[in-house]
Amino acid sequence: MDKGLSEAEAETLYFLSVPGMRDSIIEGMDEDLEDCATELDW
């Protein structure tokens, strides 16, 4: 297996293990691009 692919799979599994992350990702995918932030407040 390609090392990059296995790292990507591990990251995906990690993100999906975080409570609420799956729903948050799905909600973000459904959001209109115009409604997304263009600058971060960090």
C-alpha positions in Angstrom: 0.0 0.0 0.0 1.2 3.5 -0.8 2.4 5.3 2.3 0.6 8.5 1.4 -2.7 6.6 1.0 -2.4 4.9 4.4 -1.6 8.3 6.1 -4.7 9.8 4.4 -6.8 6.9 5.5 -5.5 7.2 9.1 -6.4 10.9 9.1 -9.8 10.2 7.8 -10.4 7.6 10.5 -9.2 10.0 13.1 -11.5 12.8 12.0 -14.5 10.5 11.9 -13.7 9.3 15.4 -14.2 12.8 16.8 -17.8 13.1 18.1 -19.9 15.2 15.8 -17.2 15.6 13.1 -18.9 13.5 10.5 -22.1 15.6 10.8 -20.0 18.8 10.7 -18.3 17.7 7.5 -21.6 16.8 5.9 -23.1 20.2 6.9 -20.1 22.0 5.5 -20.3 20.2 2.2 -24.0 21.3 1.9 -23.2 25.0 2.7 -23.1 27.4 -0.2 -19.7 28.7 -1.1 -20.8 32.3 -0.8 -21.8 31.7 2.9 -18.3 30.4 3.8 -15.8 32.6 5.6 -13.0 34.1 3.5 -10.8 35.0 6.5 -10.0 33.2 9.7 -10.3 34.8 13.1 -7.3 33.0 14.6 
